[in-house]
Amino acid sequence: MGKGTHMGIRRVDRFIQGFFMSLDRGILYRRPEAFVGEKYSATERDLVLALCRKVVFCDWGGLPADKSLFHWRPRSTPTST
């Protein structure tokens, strides 16, 4: 790949990060809230919605790099013999 390709990939990475961080969290939460309300029993619904709230409304800014998919890089895999 040439230099232009690498620069383009970096720009796309930054765009995607900015896009997801700028989403309205209230709107984002209402989608699974409606689905879970229809499809899950009361006991499961409370647990799933609590997890959704934690994920959607969490401030991910201080997340360590090794715990974030924003910093994910493919690992080399051992070859089978």
Backbone as XML, in Angstrom:
<?xml version="1.0"?>
<chain id="A" units="angstrom">
  <residue number="1" name="MET">
    <atom name="N" x="0.839" y="-1.178" z="0.000"/>
    <atom name="CA" x="0.000" y="0.000" z="0.000"/>
    <atom name="C" x="0.884" y="1.242" z="0.000"/>
  </residue>
  <residue number="2" name="GLY">
    <atom name="N" x="0.410" y="2.252" z="-0.685"/>
    <atom name="CA" x="1.156" y="3.499" z="-0.740"/>
    <atom name="C" x="0.837" y="4.422" z="0.421"/>
  </residue>
  <residue number="3" name="LYS">
    <atom name="N" x="1.549" y="5.541" z="0.467"/>
    <atom name="CA" x="1.350" y="6.518" z="1.549"/>
    <atom name="C" x="-0.070" y="7.063" z="1.558"/>
  </residue>
  <residue number="4" name="GLY">
    <atom name="N" x="-0.648" y="7.265" z="0.390"/>
    <atom name="CA" x="-2.017" y="7.787" z="0.314"/>
    <atom name="C" x="-3.027" y="6.838" z="0.925"/>
  </residue>
  <residue number="5" name="THR">
    <atom name="N" x="-2.821" y="5.547" z="0.724"/>
    <atom name="CA" x="-3.715" y="4.539" z="1.299"/>
    <atom name="C" x="-3.639" y="4.566" z="2.811"/>
  </residue>
  <residue number="6" name="HIS">
    <atom name="N" x="-2.434" y="4.608" z="3.356"/>
    <atom name="CA" x="-2.258" y="4.635" z="4.814"/>
    <atom name="C" x="-2.903" y="5.885" z="5.412"/>
  </residue>
  <residue number="7" name="MET">
    <atom name="N" x="-2.722" y="7.026" z="4.768"/>
    <atom name="CA" x="-3.312" y="8.262" z="5.268"/>
    <atom name="C" x="-4.835" y="8.164" z="5.215"/>
  </residue>
  <residue number="8" name="GLY">
    <atom name="N" x="-5.361" y="7.589" z="4.153"/>
    <atom name="CA" x="-6.807" y="7.421" z="4.028"/>
    <atom name="C" x="-7.376" y="6.532" z="5.117"/>
  </residue>
  <residue number="9" name="ILE">
    <atom name="N" x="-6.684" y="5.463" z="5.447"/>
    <atom name="CA" x="-7.130" y="4.564" z="6.503"/>
    <atom name="C" x="-7.141" y="5.289" z="7.841"/>
  </residue>
  <residue number="10" name="ARG">
    <atom name="N" x="-6.105" y="6.075" z="8.125"/>
    <atom name="CA" x="-6.069" y="6.833" z="9.386"/>
    <atom name="C" x="-7.230" y="7.833" z="9.457"/>
  </residue>
  <residue number="11" name="ARG">
    <atom name="N" x="-7.536" y="8.472" z="8.345"/>
    <atom name="CA" x="-8.640" y="9.438" z="8.333"/>
    <atom name="C" x="-9.967" y="8.740" z="8.583"/>
  </residue>
  <residue number="12" name="VAL">
    <atom name="N" x="-10.157" y="7.579" z="7.988"/>
    <atom name="CA" x="-11.397" y="6.821" z="8.203"/>
    <atom name="C" x="-11.501" y="6.395" z="9.662"/>
  </residue>
  <residue number="13" name="ASP">
    <atom name="N" x="-10.397" y="5.935" z="10.250"/>
    <atom name="CA" x="-10.401" y="5.545" z="11.668"/>
    <atom name="C" x="-10.854" y="6.709" z="12.549"/>
  </residue>
  <residue number="14" name="ARG">
    <atom name="N" x="-10.306" y="7.894" z="12.315"/>
    <atom name="CA" x="-10.682" y="9.068" z="13.113"/>
    <atom name="C" x="-12.143" y="9.445" z="12.889"/>
  </residue>
  <residue number="15" name="PHE">
    <atom name="N" x="-12.616" y="9.332" z="11.644"/>
    <atom name="CA" x="-14.008" y="9.650" z="11.347"/>
    <atom name="C" x="-14.943" y="8.716" z="12.098"/>
  </residue>
  <residue number="16" name="ILE">
    <atom name="N" x="-14.640" y="7.425" z="12.055"/>
    <atom name="CA" x="-15.497" y="6.439" z="12.720"/>
    <atom name="C" x="-15.528" y="6.688" z="14.217"/>
  </residue>
  <residue number="17" name="GLN">
    <atom name="N" x="-14.384" y="6.945" z="14.831"/>
    <atom name="CA" x="-14.349" y="7.226" z="16.264"/>
    <atom name="C" x="-15.196" y="8.456" z="16.580"/>
  </residue>
  <residue number="18" name="GLY">
    <atom name="N" x="-15.033" y="9.514" z="15.825"/>
    <atom name="CA" x="-15.799" y="10.733" z="16.056"/>
    <atom name="C" x="-17.283" y="10.529" z="15.825"/>
  </residue>
  <residue number="19" name="PHE">
    <atom name="N" x="-17.633" y="9.724" z="14.827"/>
    <atom name="CA" x="-19.039" y="9.470" z="14.527"/>
    <atom name="C" x="-19.728" y="8.787" z="15.693"/>
  </residue>
  <residue number="20" name="PHE">
    <atom name="N" x="-19.157" y="7.704" z="16.188"/>
    <atom name="CA" x="-19.812" y="6.959" z="17.260"/>
    <atom name="C" x="-19.829" y="7.732" z="18.574"/>
  </residue>
  <residue number="21" name="MET">
    <atom name="N" x="-18.804" y="8.532" z="18.828"/>
    <atom name="CA" x="-18.776" y="9.295" z="20.068"/>
    <atom name="C" x="-19.751" y="10.471" z="20.019"/>
  </residue>
  <residue number="22" name="SER">
    <atom name="N" x="-20.201" y="10.871" z="18.816"/>
    <atom name="CA" x="-21.104" y="12.017" z="18.705"/>
    <atom name="C" x="-22.574" y="11.610" z="18.654"/>
  </residue>
  <residue number="23" name="LEU">
    <atom name="N" x="-22.874" y="10.322" z="18.662"/>
    <atom name="CA" x="-24.270" y="9.886" z="18.606"/>
    <atom name="C" x="-25.029" y="10.337" z="19.854"/>
  </residue>
  <residue number="24" name="ASP">
    <atom name="N" x="-26.287" y="10.680" z="19.680"/>
    <atom name="CA" x="-27.144" y="11.034" z="20.810"/>
    <atom name="C" x="-27.417" y="9.755" z="21.598"/>
  </residue>
  <residue number="25" name="ARG">
    <atom name="N" x="-26.950" y="9.703" z="22.805"/>
    <atom name="CA" x="-27.033" y="8.481" z="23.603"/>
    <atom name="C" x="-28.466" y="8.122" z="23.982"/>
  </residue>
  <residue number="26" name="GLY">
    <atom name="N" x="-29.319" y="9.124" z="24.154"/>
    <atom name="CA" x="-30.723" y="8.847" z="24.452"/>
    <atom name="C" x="-31.395" y="8.100" z="23.313"/>
  </residue>
  <residue number="27" name="ILE">
    <atom name="N" x="-31.151" y="8.564" z="22.095"/>
    <atom name="CA" x="-31.699" y="7.891" z="20.915"/>
    <atom name="C" x="-31.095" y="6.496" z="20.790"/>
  </residue>
  <residue number="28" name="LEU">
    <atom name="N" x="-29.805" y="6.406" z="20.992"/>
    <atom name="CA" x="-29.118" y="5.117" z="20.893"/>
    <atom name="C" x="-29.676" y="4.113" z="21.898"/>
  </residue>
  <residue number="29" name="TYR">
    <atom name="N" x="-30.008" y="4.562" z="23.094"/>
    <atom name="CA" x="-30.520" y="3.665" z="24.127"/>
    <atom name="C" x="-31.964" y="3.238" z="23.846"/>
  </residue>
  <residue number="30" name="ARG">
    <atom name="N" x="-32.767" y="4.097" z="23.266"/>
    <atom name="CA" x="-34.180" y="3.761" z="23.028"/>
    <atom name="C" x="-34.351" y="2.580" z="22.081"/>
  </residue>
  <residue number="31" name="ARG">
    <atom name="N" x="-33.417" y="2.378" z="21.166"/>
    <atom name="CA" x="-33.541" y="1.257" z="20.219"/>
    <atom name="C" x="-33.506" y="-0.094" z="20.933"/>
  </residue>
  <residue number="32" name="PRO">
    <atom name="N" x="-32.459" y="-0.410" z="21.702"/>
    <atom name="CA" x="-32.483" y="-1.704" z="22.393"/>
    <atom name="C" x="-33.539" y="-1.747" z="23.491"/>
  </residue>
  <residue number="33" name="GLU">
    <atom name="N" x="-33.859" y="-0.602" z="24.085"/>
    <atom name="CA" x="-34.871" y="-0.573" z="25.145"/>
    <atom name="C" x="-36.209" y="-1.075" z="24.611"/>
  </residue>
  <residue number="34" name="ALA">
    <atom name="N" x="-36.611" y="-0.619" z="23.435"/>
    <atom name="CA" x="-37.872" y="-1.059" z="22.831"/>
    <atom name="C" x="-37.816" y="-2.542" z="22.475"/>
  </residue>
  <residue number="35" name="PHE">
    <atom name="N" x="-36.710" y="-2.976" z="21.885"/>
    <atom name="CA" x="-36.560" y="-4.371" z="21.480"/>
    <atom name="C" x="-36.573" y="-5.299" z="22.692"/>
  </residue>
  <residue number="36" name="VAL">
    <atom name="N" x="-35.797" y="-4.972" z="23.707"/>
    <atom name="CA" x="-35.696" y="-5.807" z="24.902"/>
    <atom name="C" x="-37.044" y="-5.847" z="25.621"/>
  </residue>
  <residue number="37" name="GLY">
    <atom name="N" x="-37.747" y="-4.724" z="25.650"/>
    <atom name="CA" x="-39.058" y="-4.680" z="26.285"/>
    <atom name="C" x="-40.054" y="-5.635" z="25.662"/>
  </residue>
  <residue number="38" name="GLU">
    <atom name="N" x="-39.927" y="-5.866" z="24.376"/>
    <atom name="CA" x="-40.846" y="-6.762" z="23.664"/>
    <atom name="C" x="-40.412" y="-8.220" z="23.716"/>
  </residue>
  <residue number="39" name="LYS">
    <atom name="N" x="-39.118" y="-8.490" z="23.716"/>
    <atom name="CA" x="-38.625" y="-9.851" z="23.472"/>
    <atom name="C" x="-38.171" y="-10.618" z="24.718"/>
  </residue>
  <residue number="40" name="TYR">
    <atom name="N" x="-37.967" y="-9.951" z="25.845"/>
    <atom name="CA" x="-37.391" y="-10.614" z="27.008"/>
    <atom name="C" x="-38.384" y="-10.670" z="28.161"/>
  </residue>
  <residue number="41" name="SER">
    <atom name="N" x="-38.233" y="-11.699" z="29.008"/>
    <atom name="CA" x="-39.046" y="-11.785" z="30.223"/>
    <atom name="C" x="-38.610" y="-10.684" z="31.189"/>
  </residue>
  <residue number="42" name="ALA">
    <atom name="N" x="-39.418" y="-10.432" z="32.219"/>
    <atom name="CA" x="-39.146" y="-9.334" z="33.156"/>
    <atom name="C" x="-37.773" y="-9.470" z="33.809"/>
  </residue>
  <residue number="43" name="THR">
    <atom name="N" x="-37.400" y="-10.669" z="34.241"/>
    <atom name="CA" x="-36.113" y="-10.862" z="34.914"/>
    <atom name="C" x="-34.956" y="-10.588" z="33.966"/>
  </residue>
  <residue number="44" name="GLU">
    <atom name="N" x="-35.011" y="-11.156" z="32.777"/>
    <atom name="CA" x="-33.948" y="-10.939" z="31.795"/>
    <atom name="C" x="-33.930" y="-9.490" z="31.326"/>
  </residue>
  <residue number="45" name="ARG">
    <atom name="N" x="-35.098" y="-8.908" z="31.166"/>
    <atom name="CA" x="-35.217" y="-7.534" z="30.673"/>
    <atom name="C" x="-34.456" y="-6.553" z="31.574"/>
  </residue>
  <residue number="46" name="ASP">
    <atom name="N" x="-34.624" y="-6.693" z="32.886"/>
    <atom name="CA" x="-33.940" y="-5.789" z="33.816"/>
    <atom name="C" x="-32.424" y="-5.891" z="33.682"/>
  </residue>
  <residue number="47" name="LEU">
    <atom name="N" x="-31.912" y="-7.108" z="33.582"/>
    <atom name="CA" x="-30.470" y="-7.314" z="33.462"/>
    <atom name="C" x="-29.941" y="-6.762" z="32.139"/>
  </residue>
  <residue number="48" name="VAL">
    <atom name="N" x="-30.603" y="-7.097" z="31.045"/>
    <atom name="CA" x="-30.141" y="-6.654" z="29.725"/>
    <atom name="C" x="-30.195" y="-5.134" z="29.614"/>
  </residue>
  <residue number="49" name="LEU">
    <atom name="N" x="-31.252" y="-4.527" z="30.119"/>
    <atom name="CA" x="-31.356" y="-3.059" z="30.054"/>
    <atom name="C" x="-30.308" y="-2.389" z="30.940"/>
  </residue>
  <residue number="50" name="ALA">
    <atom name="N" x="-30.009" y="-2.993" z="32.094"/>
    <atom name="CA" x="-28.954" y="-2.432" z="32.951"/>
    <atom name="C" x="-27.613" y="-2.469" z="32.224"/>
  </residue>
  <residue number="51" name="LEU">
    <atom name="N" x="-27.330" y="-3.564" z="31.530"/>
    <atom name="CA" x="-26.084" y="-3.664" z="30.765"/>
    <atom name="C" x="-26.068" y="-2.655" z="29.614"/>
  </residue>
  <residue number="52" name="CYS">
    <atom name="N" x="-27.187" y="-2.509" z="28.922"/>
    <atom name="CA" x="-27.273" y="-1.536" z="27.828"/>
    <atom name="C" x="-27.025" y="-0.120" z="28.343"/>
  </residue>
  <residue number="53" name="ARG">
    <atom name="N" x="-27.624" y="0.223" z="29.494"/>
    <atom name="CA" x="-27.411" y="1.557" z="30.067"/>
    <atom name="C" x="-25.938" y="1.791" z="30.375"/>
  </residue>
  <residue number="54" name="LYS">
    <atom name="N" x="-25.269" y="0.773" z="30.941"/>
    <atom name="CA" x="-23.849" y="0.924" z="31.272"/>
    <atom name="C" x="-23.017" y="1.165" z="30.012"/>
  </residue>
  <residue number="55" name="VAL">
    <atom name="N" x="-23.307" y="0.411" z="28.964"/>
    <atom name="CA" x="-22.526" y="0.542" z="27.728"/>
    <atom name="C" x="-22.804" y="1.871" z="27.033"/>
  </residue>
  <residue number="56" name="VAL">
    <atom name="N" x="-24.069" y="2.231" z="26.905"/>
    <atom name="CA" x="-24.439" y="3.426" z="26.140"/>
    <atom name="C" x="-24.063" y="4.709" z="26.865"/>
  </residue>
  <residue number="57" name="PHE">
    <atom name="N" x="-24.283" y="4.768" z="28.178"/>
    <atom name="CA" x="-24.095" y="6.021" z="28.904"/>
    <atom name="C" x="-22.740" y="6.135" z="29.595"/>
  </residue>
  <residue number="58" name="CYS">
    <atom name="N" x="-21.880" y="5.174" z="29.404"/>
    <atom name="CA" x="-20.546" y="5.212" z="30.011"/>
    <atom name="C" x="-19.680" y="6.248" z="29.291"/>
  </residue>
  <residue number="59" name="ASP">
    <atom name="N" x="-18.797" y="6.895" z="30.030"/>
    <atom name="CA" x="-17.818" y="7.788" z="29.423"/>
    <atom name="C" x="-16.582" y="6.955" z="29.106"/>
  </residue>
  <residue number="60" name="TRP">
    <atom name="N" x="-16.388" y="6.653" z="27.847"/>
    <atom name="CA" x="-15.308" y="5.755" z="27.435"/>
    <atom name="C" x="-13.991" y="6.488" z="27.245"/>
  </residue>
  <residue number="61" name="GLY">
    <atom name="N" x="-13.939" y="7.770" z="27.519"/>
    <atom name="CA" x="-12.736" y="8.551" z="27.278"/>
    <atom name="C" x="-11.507" y="8.087" z="28.038"/>
  </residue>
  <residue number="62" name="GLY">
    <atom name="N" x="-11.675" y="7.594" z="29.267"/>
    <atom name="CA" x="-10.535" y="7.179" z="30.079"/>
    <atom name="C" x="-10.218" y="5.702" z="29.980"/>
  </residue>
  <residue number="63" name="LEU">
    <atom name="N" x="-10.800" y="5.022" z="29.023"/>
    <atom name="CA" x="-10.590" y="3.586" z="28.879"/>
    <atom name="C" x="-9.158" y="3.310" z="28.419"/>
  </residue>
  <residue number="64" name="PRO">
    <atom name="N" x="-8.451" y="2.402" z="29.106"/>
    <atom name="CA" x="-7.075" y="2.089" z="28.691"/>
    <atom name="C" x="-7.040" y="1.529" z="27.264"/>
  </residue>
  <residue number="65" name="ALA">
    <atom name="N" x="-5.975" y="1.803" z="26.561"/>
    <atom name="CA" x="-5.847" y="1.383" z="25.157"/>
    <atom name="C" x="-5.995" y="-0.123" z="24.982"/>
  </residue>
  <residue number="66" name="ASP">
    <atom name="N" x="-5.536" y="-0.907" z="25.967"/>
    <atom name="CA" x="-5.626" y="-2.358" z="25.816"/>
    <atom name="C" x="-7.034" y="-2.894" z="26.098"/>
  </residue>
  <residue number="67" name="LYS">
    <atom name="N" x="-7.957" y="-2.019" z="26.482"/>
    <atom name="CA" x="-9.336" y="-2.421" z="26.741"/>
    <atom name="C" x="-10.304" y="-1.847" z="25.711"/>
  </residue>
  <residue number="68" name="SER">
    <atom name="N" x="-9.802" y="-1.204" z="24.689"/>
    <atom name="CA" x="-10.641" y="-0.518" z="23.720"/>
    <atom name="C" x="-10.431" y="-1.078" z="22.321"/>
  </residue>
  <residue number="69" name="LEU">
    <atom name="N" x="-11.519" y="-1.234" z="21.577"/>
    <atom name="CA" x="-11.406" y="-1.663" z="20.185"/>
    <atom name="C" x="-10.886" y="-0.548" z="19.284"/>
  </residue>
  <residue number="70" name="PHE">
    <atom name="N" x="-10.862" y="0.710" z="19.790"/>
    <atom name="CA" x="-10.315" y="1.801" z="18.992"/>
    <atom name="C" x="-8.826" y="1.599" z="18.724"/>
  </residue>
  <residue number="71" name="HIS">
    <atom name="N" x="-8.161" y="0.841" z="19.577"/>
    <atom name="CA" x="-6.716" y="0.629" z="19.443"/>
    <atom name="C" x="-6.391" y="-0.787" z="18.983"/>
  </residue>
  <residue number="72" name="TRP">
    <atom name="N" x="-7.398" y="-1.522" z="18.521"/>
    <atom name="CA" x="-7.221" y="-2.914" z="18.138"/>
    <atom name="C" x="-6.322" y="-3.036" z="16.916"/>
  </residue>
  <residue number="73" name="ARG">
    <atom name="N" x="-5.428" y="-3.972" z="16.974"/>
    <atom name="CA" x="-4.568" y="-4.312" z="15.839"/>
    <atom name="C" x="-4.542" y="-5.832" z="15.724"/>
  </residue>
  <residue number="74" name="PRO">
    <atom name="N" x="-4.556" y="-6.354" z="14.524"/>
    <atom name="CA" x="-4.539" y="-7.813" z="14.377"/>
    <atom name="C" x="-3.254" y="-8.405" z="14.943"/>
  </residue>
  <residue number="75" name="ARG">
    <atom name="N" x="-3.392" y="-9.534" z="15.560"/>
    <atom name="CA" x="-2.226" y="-10.241" z="16.083"/>
    <atom name="C" x="-1.771" y="-11.254" z="15.053"/>
  </residue>
  <residue number="76" name="SER">
    <atom name="N" x="-0.512" y="-11.578" z="15.111"/>
    <atom name="CA" x="-0.062" y="-12.640" z="14.217"/>
    <atom name="C" x="-0.548" y="-13.954" z="14.811"/>
  </residue>
  <residue number="77" name="THR">
    <atom name="N" x="-0.983" y="-14.834" z="13.930"/>
    <atom name="CA" x="-1.485" y="-16.121" z="14.383"/>
    <atom name="C" x="-0.485" y="-17.211" z="14.058"/>
  </residue>
  <residue number="78" name="PRO">
    <atom name="N" x="-0.339" y="-18.163" z="14.948"/>
    <atom name="CA" x="0.593" y="-19.248" z="14.666"/>
    <atom name="C" x="0.096" y="-20.072" z="13.490"/>
  </residue>
  <residue number="79" name="THR">
    <atom name="N" x="1.000" y="-20.509" z="12.694"/>
    <atom name="CA" x="0.615" y="-21.349" z="11.545"/>
    <atom name="C" x="0.521" y="-22.782" z="12.006"/>
  </residue>
  <residue number="80" name="SER">
    <atom name="N" x="-0.436" y="-23.495" z="11.437"/>
    <atom name="CA" x="-0.599" y="-24.910" z="11.811"/>
    <atom name="C" x="0.393" y="-25.748" z="11.020"/>
  </residue>
  <residue number="81" name="THR">
    <atom name="N" x="0.835" y="-26.831" z="11.627"/>
    <atom name="CA" x="1.815" y="-27.694" z="10.954"/>
    <atom name="C" x="1.172" y="-28.948" z="10.465"/>
  </residue>
</chain>
